[in-house]
Amino acid sequence: MTLVQAKKLHHFVSLEQYDNHEIMNMIKTAVDFKRQGHFPSYADKYAINCFFEQSTRTHKSFEMAERRMGMQVLDFQPSMSSVKKGESLYDTVLTLQAIGVDLVVIRHSEEAYYTKLIDSEHINCSIVNGGDGAGQHPSQSLLDLMTIYEEYGSFENLEIAIAGDLTHSRVANSNMQILKRLGATIYFTGPQEWYDPSFEEYGTYSSIDKLIDKVDVMMLLRVQHERHTDSDNRFSKNTYLQKYGITFEREARMKQSAIIMHPAPVNRGVEIEDSLVECGRSRIVTQMENGVYARIAIIDSVLKHR
Ligand code: CP
């Protein structure tokens, strides 16, 4: 059974679970939370954020979202947990549920780590995916969609380039699927060795110089050194920027209304010139801000479906 068929909406593990209407509702809900500054209250609910991979934005904006909704947030440090004694992720979640946790946000290096959890008849607490290896990063995807929606009010006929380390990026995986489904035209750019032919299902590959003056959104990806093997091409900082990144010259050629996005952390001077991170068309800081509201919408949705 696919996630779409399963409709386990008390978990949030991939945007594939949702139809377009449901996704648009979540985006609009997040935008409303941001505009109104009022959030649903879940003061009787307990959350825990289990990050087995490093994170600043996802971890802390989930925590901010939980606290803005009045939830009780338990601390979890993998290095001080019984995971270090060999306890499995399944047994860790079973334990957290047994002591009264309602919501478990997990980032883990294993792709689709959540399958065993959401398929288990013994796991009733809500599982929220904060990133699974090189698989998916659905909460990042929702905040990216929210940021584009705030700018353009629709995805139909938008031309969007996803640029850079495509094969190692869970952000790219989530975004290419959902943006195409919502009506955008997708292009890919970056080193050809980081482009996989399977992406043709979603868009076409081109050089950044052919795309730069026609796209509405330039969505940069971080070069994920931690996921590279020895066979991956190693670029010097300046070589990457000049061949594949947003230089001053390329930024100047973008359409007046076009925006630059990046999930961050940014390798300044690699994917984009250092000082362009905060330029007028950059929405990189807005994405971080929107992360809190998108995650409030996600938590509200899963808790309502419990
Ligand atoms: N964009 C993102 O996932 O950042 P963190 O790794 O800091 O959470």
Residues whose N, C-alpha, C, O or C-beta is under 5 A from the ligand:
A	BS01	CP	Q54 S55 T56 R57 T58 H59 P263 A264 P265
